[in-house]
Amino acid sequence: MPYFDAASSVPLHPVARQALVAALDEGWADPARLHREGRRARMLLDAARQTAAEAVGCRPDELTFTPSGTQALHTGVAGAVAGRRRAGRHLVVSAVEHSAVLHAAAAHEADGGTVAEVAVGRTGAVDPGAFAAALTEGTALACLQSANHEVGTEQPVAGVAEACRAAGVPLLVDAAQSLAWDAVDGPWSLLAGSAHKWGGPPGVGLLVVRKGTRFAPPGPSDERESGRAPGFGNLPAVVAAAASLRAVRAEAAAEAARLRALVDRVRTRVPELVGDVEVVGDPVHRLPHVVTFSCLYVDGEALLHALDRAGFSVSSGSSCTSSTLTPSHVLRAMGVLSEGNVRVSLPPGAREEDVERFLAELPGAVASVRAQLGAPASAPGAPADVRADGGPDASEASEASEASEASEDAEEDALTVDALGTLCPVPVIELAKVIGEVPVGGVVTVLADDEAARLDIPAWCAMRGHTYLGAGPDGTSYRIRRAA
């Protein structure tokens, strides 16, 4: 069964397995002790730290092993903010950061701090100038991921890091998705990673705090790991994590080129095979193994189950697959279609024949889900990549239509669709069914209280060429003008 969810976790690398088994025999003792077994364990820990530091591009004494990548991010944010409390209590993050960073930011805000979220364009990347403008005299820390976990877009970390350095603000980089492929460029101050993303064992993260960065470890601490990760760590897992990072880096260039070619094939072929599809994320500046697309008129959970039955393990940022039934914060920030979202992230060693079989199975899976929902027929078309310049996002489309809406308030709507109480993608399906019943230039109002409608109705208009006139003040009515 092809596993296409490498952005979530990668199977254990053979080198990691070998190192783990060996370290279980040699690294069971406490590396803080002076006896023979303790010294042997200490040598393994020091060697693992040196190996990981070389891969990251830092000094060994700047790197701390943590119980997870999430813990590394939480500790990094809290420690940097506490260490710079005299500078201020302002935190700057991008709108598409991993939830671990956003949760840390929420905790900081609840504790009396302030948080600024820097918006992204339609490809999911921040503008370095906009990020720099968010930095103030009271900014204690800025956070930016190296590459997005949902759509694969690479962020301009080097440019943002230079802006942060000029402003005297440390930058924390979440490098969980990119460390397997290369080190992170730029004068960043802190960095976090997670071993299970590169083929190491779960339960190991790393936190780098560069020399000269003010840092106050949160909570009680002890003498281990510079006080940043107290307690007796899982040394065999740490050894395996470092060994696998070195191994995947040695293979990275060749594997990246091979996987990029396969991903390019998916990006091109999916819109040709399946109608009404939006391929999201930057088409050029992206991770080599990730491609994400959204399908109109599709329930994301039903599509994932259909693909699972066909033998493919993929992921989704669709609100239809979320326990909270809210759209992915990444897709929402990008202003792109969220319904029927599929993320394909190929693991190292992914086979060309499996990718081809996925492309062969996908149209039938999508058609089956659409038929179950009574969705209108869709015809395959040309590739629907997001433009490299970003293009207008849903919020921009809404703002651009405000003037048009204001001048046309007196005009009666030709038709009202009541989709209250239904969930994605039903409101958009009902809109698609009736749009042909109104005259060209006529206005349809959709009543919908599903949060995804605020994102998916403007996206549908952009894909179909109709004019989105905006949402009502109550957030449950949306007006659309039919185009020719």
C-alpha positions as CSV (number, residue, x, y, z in Angstrom):
1,M,0.0,0.0,0.0
2,P,1.7,3.2,-1.1
3,Y,2.3,5.6,1.8
4,F,2.0,9.2,0.5
5,D,1.9,11.1,3.8
6,A,5.6,11.8,4.4
7,A,5.0,15.4,5.5
8,S,3.3,13.9,8.6
9,S,5.9,11.2,9.4
10,V,8.5,9.2,7.5
11,P,9.1,5.4,8.0
12,L,12.2,4.6,10.0
13,H,15.3,4.9,7.9
14,P,17.4,1.6,7.8
15,V,20.3,3.5,9.2
16,A,18.2,4.7,12.1
17,R,17.0,1.2,12.8
18,Q,20.6,-0.1,12.9
19,A,21.8,2.7,15.1
20,L,18.8,2.3,17.5
21,V,19.5,-1.4,18.0
22,A,23.2,-0.9,18.6
23,A,22.5,2.0,21.0
24,L,20.1,-0.1,23.0
25,D,23.0,-2.3,23.9
26,E,25.6,0.5,24.4
27,G,23.7,3.6,25.4
28,W,21.4,2.5,28.2
29,A,23.4,4.1,31.0
30,D,23.1,7.6,32.4
31,P,25.6,9.8,30.4
32,A,25.9,12.2,33.4
33,R,27.7,9.5,35.4
34,L,31.4,9.0,35.6
35,H,31.6,5.2,35.6
36,R,32.5,3.2,32.5
37,E,29.0,2.7,31.3
38,G,28.1,6.3,31.9
39,R,31.2,7.5,29.9
40,R,30.3,5.1,27.0
41,A,26.8,6.6,27.0
42,R,28.3,10.1,27.1
43,M,30.5,9.4,24.1
44,L,27.4,8.3,22.1
45,L,25.5,11.4,23.1
46,D,28.4,13.7,22.2
47,A,28.8,12.0,18.8
48,A,25.1,12.3,18.1
49,R,25.2,16.0,19.0
50,Q,28.2,16.6,16.8
51,T,26.5,14.8,13.8
52,A,23.3,16.7,14.2
53,A,25.1,20.0,14.6
54,E,27.0,19.4,11.3
55,A,23.8,18.7,9.5
56,V,22.0,21.8,10.9
57,G,25.0,24.1,10.6
58,C,25.6,25.1,14.2
59,R,28.0,24.4,17.1
60,P,27.4,21.3,19.1
61,D,27.0,23.2,22.3
62,E,24.2,25.2,20.7
63,L,22.1,22.1,20.0
64,T,19.7,20.5,22.5
65,F,17.8,17.2,22.0
66,T,14.2,17.5,23.1
67,P,11.3,14.9,23.5
68,S,9.6,16.2,20.3
69,G,9.6,18.9,17.7
70,T,6.6,20.4,19.3
71,Q,8.4,20.6,22.6
72,A,11.3,22.2,20.9
73,L,9.0,24.9,19.4
74,H,7.2,25.5,22.7
75,T,10.5,25.7,24.6
76,G,12.1,27.9,21.9
77,V,9.3,30.5,21.9
78,A,8.9,30.6,25.7
79,G,12.6,30.7,26.4
80,A,13.4,33.4,23.8
81,V,10.5,35.6,24.9
82,A,11.4,35.2,28.6
83,G,15.1,35.9,27.8
84,R,14.2,39.2,26.0
85,R,11.5,40.4,28.4
86,R,13.3,43.7,28.8
87,A,13.1,44.3,25.1
88,G,9.3,43.9,25.1
89,R,6.5,41.3,24.9
90,H,5.6,41.4,21.2
91,L,5.8,38.3,19.2
92,V,5.6,38.1,15.3
93,V,4.6,35.0,13.5
94,S,3.4,34.2,10.0
95,A,-0.3,33.2,9.5
96,V,0.7,29.8,8.2
97,E,2.9,28.5,11.0
98,H,2.5,25.0,12.4
99,S,-0.1,24.8,15.1
100,A,2.6,24.2,17.7
101,V,3.9,27.8,17.1
102,L,0.4,29.2,17.0
103,H,-0.5,27.5,20.3
104,A,2.7,28.9,21.8
105,A,1.7,32.3,20.5
106,A,-1.8,32.0,22.0
107,A,-0.3,31.1,25.4
108,H,2.0,34.1,25.2
109,E,-1.0,36.3,24.4
110,A,-3.0,34.8,27.2
111,D,-0.1,35.7,29.5
112,G,-0.4,39.4,28.6
113,G,1.9,39.5,25.5
114,T,0.9,40.7,22.1
115,V,1.1,38.8,18.8
116,A,1.2,40.0,15.2
117,E,0.4,37.5,12.4
118,V,2.0,38.4,9.0
119,A,-0.3,37.6,6.1
120,V,0.8,35.4,3.2
121,G,0.0,35.6,-0.5
122,R,-2.0,33.1,-2.5
123,T,1.1,30.8,-2.8
124,G,1.5,30.7,0.9
125,A,4.7,32.7,1.2
126,V,5.2,35.9,3.3
127,D,6.6,39.0,1.8
128,P,9.9,39.9,3.5
129,G,9.1,43.6,3.5
130,A,5.7,43.0,5.2
131,F,7.4,40.8,7.7
132,A,10.0,43.4,8.4
133,A,7.2,46.0,8.8
134,A,5.7,43.9,11.6
135,L,8.8,44.2,13.7
136,T,8.7,46.9,16.4
137,E,11.0,48.2,19.1
138,G,9.1,45.9,21.5
139,T,9.4,42.7,19.5
140,A,11.0,40.0,21.6
141,L,10.9,37.2,18.9
142,A,9.9,36.5,15.4
143,C,8.9,33.0,14.1
144,L,8.9,31.7,10.5
145,Q,8.8,28.2,9.2
146,S,11.4,27.2,6.5
147,A,8.7,25.4,4.4
148,N,5.0,24.9,4.9
149,H,3.8,21.5,6.2
150,E,0.5,21.6,4.2
151,V,1.3,23.0,0.8
152,G,5.2,22.7,0.7
153,T,5.8,26.4,-0.1
154,E,9.3,27.5,1.0
155,Q,9.5,30.7,2.9
156,P,12.1,33.5,2.2
157,V,13.9,32.7,5.5
158,A,17.2,34.3,4.5
159,G,15.6,37.6,3.6
160,V,13.5,37.6,6.7
161,A,16.4,36.7,8.9
162,E,18.4,39.6,7.6
163,A,15.5,42.0,8.3
164,C,15.3,40.5,11.8
165,R,19.0,41.0,12.4
166,A,18.8,44.6,11.2
167,A,16.0,45.2,13.7
168,G,17.8,43.4,16.5
169,V,15.1,40.7,16.8
170,P,16.0,37.0,17.0
171,L,14.3,34.7,14.5
172,L,13.1,31.2,15.4
173,V,12.9,28.9,12.3
174,D,10.6,25.8,12.4
175,A,12.7,23.6,10.0
176,A,10.8,20.4,10.6
177,Q,9.8,20.0,7.0
178,S,13.1,21.0,5.4
179,L,16.0,19.6,7.5
180,A,15.9,16.3,5.6
181,W,16.8,18.2,2.4
182,D,19.3,20.9,3.4
183,A,20.4,23.3,6.1
184,V,18.6,26.6,6.6
185,D,20.3,29.7,5.2
186,G,20.4,33.1,6.8
187,P,21.4,34.6,10.2
188,W,18.6,32.9,12.2
189,S,18.9,32.7,16.0
190,L,16.9,29.7,17.0
191,L,15.8,26.5,15.0
192,A,13.6,23.5,15.7
193,G,13.3,20.1,14.1
194,S,11.6,16.8,14.5
195,A,13.3,13.4,13.9
196,H,10.3,11.5,12.6
197,K,10.0,13.9,9.7
198,W,13.4,12.7,8.3
199,G,13.2,9.0,9.1
200,G,14.4,9.1,12.7
201,P,12.4,7.6,15.5
202,P,9.5,9.5,17.0
203,G,10.0,11.2,20.3
204,V,13.1,13.1,19.4
205,G,13.3,16.8,18.5
206,L,16.1,19.3,18.4
207,L,16.3,22.9,19.5
208,V,19.2,25.2,18.5
209,V,19.9,28.4,20.3
210,R,22.8,30.3,18.7
211,K,25.4,31.9,21.0
212,G,24.5,35.4,21.8
213,T,20.8,34.8,21.8
214,R,19.2,35.7,25.1
215,F,17.3,32.7,26.4
216,A,15.7,31.8,29.7
217,P,14.6,28.1,29.8
218,P,11.0,27.9,31.0
219,G,10.0,25.9,34.0
220,P,12.1,23.9,36.4
221,S,15.4,22.8,34.9
222,D,18.4,20.6,35.8
223,E,22.0,20.2,34.6
224,R,21.1,18.2,31.5
225,E,20.9,19.6,28.0
226,S,21.8,23.1,29.2
227,G,18.7,23.1,31.3
228,R,16.5,23.3,28.1
229,A,15.3,19.7,28.2
230,P,15.5,18.4,31.8
231,G,15.4,14.7,32.6
232,F,17.1,11.5,31.4
233,G,16.7,11.6,27.6
234,N,16.1,8.6,25.3
235,L,19.7,8.2,24.2
236,P,19.2,5.3,21.8
237,A,16.5,7.3,20.0
238,V,18.8,10.4,19.9
239,V,21.6,8.3,18.4
240,A,19.3,6.9,15.8
241,A,17.9,10.4,15.0
242,A,21.3,11.8,14.4
243,A,22.5,8.9,12.3
244,S,19.4,9.0,10.1
245,L,19.7,12.7,9.5
246,R,23.3,12.3,8.3
247,A,22.2,9.4,6.1
248,V,19.2,11.2,4.4
249,R,21.4,14.3,3.8
250,A,23.8,12.1,1.9
251,E,21.0,11.0,-0.3
252,A,19.1,14.3,-0.4
253,A,20.3,15.8,-3.7
254,A,19.6,12.8,-5.9
255,E,16.3,11.9,-4.1
256,A,15.1,15.5,-4.3
257,A,15.6,15.6,-8.1
258,R,13.8,12.3,-8.5
259,L,10.8,13.1,-6.3
260,R,10.5,16.6,-7.8
261,A,10.0,15.1,-11.2
262,L,7.2,12.8,-9.8
263,V,5.6,15.7,-8.0
264,D,5.7,17.8,-11.2
265,R,3.9,15.0,-13.0
266,V,1.1,15.1,-10.3
267,R,0.8,18.9,-10.5
268,T,0.4,18.7,-14.2
269,R,-1.7,15.6,-14.6
270,V,-4.3,16.0,-11.8
271,P,-6.0,19.1,-13.4
272,E,-6.0,17.3,-16.8
273,L,-7.6,14.2,-15.3
274,V,-10.1,15.8,-12.8
275,G,-12.2,18.8,-13.5
276,D,-12.6,21.8,-11.2
277,V,-9.3,21.3,-9.3
278,E,-7.0,23.9,-7.9
279,V,-3.4,23.0,-7.3
280,V,-2.1,25.2,-4.4
281,G,1.3,26.2,-3.1
282,D,4.2,27.8,-4.9
283,P,4.9,25.9,-8.2
284,V,8.6,26.7,-8.0
285,H,9.8,27.6,-4.5
286,R,8.6,24.4,-2.7
287,L,9.7,21.2,-1.1
288,P,10.5,18.5,-3.7
289,H,8.1,15.9,-2.3
290,V,4.9,17.7,-1.6
291,V,1.9,18.6,-3.8
292,T,-1.5,19.8,-2.6
293,F,-4.7,20.2,-4.6
294,S,-8.4,20.9,-3.8
295,C,-11.4,19.5,-5.7
296,L,-14.7,21.3,-6.0
297,Y,-17.9,19.6,-4.9
298,V,-16.0,17.0,-2.8
299,D,-16.2,16.0,0.8
300,G,-12.6,15.7,1.9
301,E,-13.1,12.9,4.4
302,A,-15.1,10.8,1.9
303,L,-12.3,11.3,-0.7
304,L,-9.6,10.3,1.7
305,H,-11.6,7.1,2.6
306,A,-12.0,6.4,-1.1
307,L,-8.3,6.7,-1.8
308,D,-7.5,4.6,1.3
309,R,-9.7,1.8,-0.1
310,A,-7.8,2.1,-3.4
311,G,-4.6,1.6,-1.4
312,F,-3.2,5.1,-1.0
313,S,-2.4,6.9,2.3
314,V,-2.7,10.6,1.8
315,S,-3.6,13.6,4.0
316,S,-5.9,16.6,3.9
317,G,-6.3,20.2,5.1
318,S,-10.0,20.1,4.3
319,S,-12.5,21.2,6.9
320,C,-14.5,18.1,6.1
321,T,-11.8,16.0,7.7
322,S,-11.3,18.1,10.8
323,S,-12.7,17.3,14.2
324,T,-13.5,21.1,14.5
325,L,-15.1,21.3,11.1
326,T,-13.1,24.5,10.4
327,P,-11.0,25.0,7.3
328,S,-7.2,24.6,7.6
329,H,-5.7,27.8,8.9
330,V,-3.1,27.5,6.1
331,L,-5.6,27.3,3.3
332,R,-7.7,30.0,4.9
333,A,-4.7,32.4,5.1
334,M,-3.8,31.7,1.5
335,G,-7.4,32.4,0.4
336,V,-7.6,29.2,-1.7
337,L,-10.2,26.4,-2.0
338,S,-10.3,24.2,1.0
339,E,-13.0,21.6,0.1
340,G,-11.8,18.2,-1.2
341,N,-8.2,19.0,-0.3
342,V,-5.6,16.3,-0.8
343,R,-1.9,16.5,0.2
344,V,0.4,14.0,-1.4
345,S,3.8,13.9,0.2
346,L,6.1,11.3,-1.2
347,P,8.5,9.5,1.1
348,P,12.1,8.6,0.0
349,G,12.0,5.7,-2.3
350,A,8.5,6.4,-3.6
351,R,8.0,4.5,-6.9
352,E,7.0,5.9,-10.2
353,E,4.6,3.1,-10.8
354,D,2.8,3.9,-7.6
355,V,2.4,7.6,-8.6
356,E,1.0,6.5,-11.9
357,R,-1.5,4.2,-10.3
358,F,-2.5,7.0,-8.0
359,L,-3.2,9.2,-11.0
360,A,-5.2,6.4,-12.6
361,E,-7.3,5.9,-9.4
362,L,-7.9,9.5,-8.5
363,P,-10.5,10.5,-11.2
364,G,-12.8,7.6,-10.3
365,A,-12.5,8.3,-6.5
366,V,-13.4,12.0,-7.1
367,A,-16.3,11.1,-9.4
368,S,-17.7,8.6,-6.9
369,V,-17.7,11.2,-4.1
370,R,-19.2,13.9,-6.3
371,A,-21.9,11.5,-7.4
372,Q,-22.8,10.6,-3.8
373,L,-23.3,14.3,-3.1
374,G,-25.3,15.0,-6.3
375,A,-22.7,17.5,-7.5
376,P,-22.7,18.9,-11.0
377,A,-20.6,17.2,-13.6
378,S,-17.0,18.6,-14.1
379,A,-14.9,18.4,-17.2
380,P,-11.1,18.1,-16.9
381,G,-9.2,21.1,-18.0
382,A,-5.8,22.8,-18.2
383,P,-3.5,22.8,-15.1
384,A,-4.8,25.1,-12.5
385,D,-1.6,26.1,-10.6
386,V,-1.7,29.2,-8.5
387,R,0.2,31.9,-10.2
388,A,3.7,32.5,-9.1
389,D,2.9,36.2,-8.4
390,G,0.3,35.1,-6.0
391,G,-2.8,36.5,-7.7
392,P,-5.7,37.9,-5.8
393,D,-6.7,35.9,-2.7
394,A,-10.3,35.6,-1.4
395,S,-10.0,38.5,1.0
396,E,-8.7,40.7,-1.8
397,A,-11.5,39.6,-4.1
398,S,-14.0,40.5,-1.3
399,E,-12.4,43.9,-0.8
400,A,-12.4,44.6,-4.5
401,S,-16.1,43.8,-4.7
402,E,-17.1,46.1,-1.8
403,A,-17.5,49.1,-4.1
404,S,-19.4,47.1,-6.6
405,E,-21.7,45.7,-3.9
406,A,-22.4,49.1,-2.5
407,S,-23.5,50.5,-5.8
408,E,-25.8,47.6,-6.4
409,D,-27.5,47.2,-3.0
410,A,-30.7,48.5,-4.5
411,E,-30.9,45.6,-7.0
412,E,-33.0,42.7,-5.9
413,D,-31.3,39.3,-5.9
414,A,-32.6,37.0,-8.5
415,L,-32.4,33.9,-6.3
416,T,-31.7,32.9,-2.7
417,V,-30.2,29.5,-1.9
418,D,-30.8,28.3,1.7
419,A,-27.9,26.1,2.7
420,L,-28.1,26.9,6.5
421,G,-27.2,23.9,8.6
422,T,-25.2,22.1,5.9
423,L,-21.5,21.5,5.8
424,C,-18.8,21.8,3.1
425,P,-19.1,21.2,0.2
426,V,-22.9,21.3,0.1
427,P,-23.3,25.1,0.0
428,V,-21.1,25.4,-3.0
429,I,-22.8,22.4,-4.7
430,E,-26.2,24.0,-4.2
431,L,-24.9,27.3,-5.6
432,A,-23.5,25.5,-8.7
433,K,-26.8,23.8,-9.3
434,V,-28.8,27.1,-9.6
435,I,-26.3,29.6,-11.0
436,G,-27.5,28.7,-14.5
437,E,-31.1,29.6,-13.6
438,V,-30.4,33.3,-13.2
439,P,-29.8,35.7,-16.1
440,V,-26.4,37.0,-16.9
441,G,-25.7,39.8,-14.4
442,G,-28.2,38.4,-12.0
443,V,-27.3,38.0,-8.3
444,V,-27.6,34.8,-6.2
445,T,-27.5,35.0,-2.4
446,V,-26.3,31.9,-0.6
447,L,-27.3,31.4,3.1
448,A,-24.7,29.3,4.8
449,D,-23.4,29.0,8.4
450,D,-20.6,26.6,7.7
451,E,-17.3,28.4,8.3
452,A,-15.7,26.9,5.2
453,A,-18.3,28.7,3.0
454,R,-16.5,32.0,3.7
455,L,-13.4,30.6,1.9
456,D,-14.9,28.2,-0.6
457,I,-17.6,30.4,-2.2
458,P,-15.1,33.2,-3.2
459,A,-12.7,30.4,-4.5
460,W,-15.6,28.9,-6.5
461,C,-16.3,32.3,-8.1
462,A,-12.7,32.8,-9.0
463,M,-12.5,29.3,-10.6
464,R,-15.8,29.7,-12.5
465,G,-15.3,33.4,-13.5
466,H,-18.3,34.7,-11.6
467,T,-18.1,37.9,-9.4
468,Y,-18.1,37.5,-5.7
469,L,-19.9,40.5,-4.2
470,G,-19.0,39.8,-0.6
471,A,-20.5,38.5,2.6
472,G,-23.2,40.0,4.7
473,P,-22.5,41.5,8.1
474,D,-23.8,38.5,9.9
475,G,-21.3,36.2,8.1
476,T,-24.0,33.8,6.9
477,S,-25.0,35.3,3.5
478,Y,-22.9,35.5,0.4
479,R,-23.8,37.3,-2.8
480,I,-22.6,36.2,-6.3
481,R,-23.1,37.9,-9.7
482,R,-23.4,35.5,-12.6
483,A,-21.0,36.1,-15.4
484,A,-21.6,35.3,-19.1
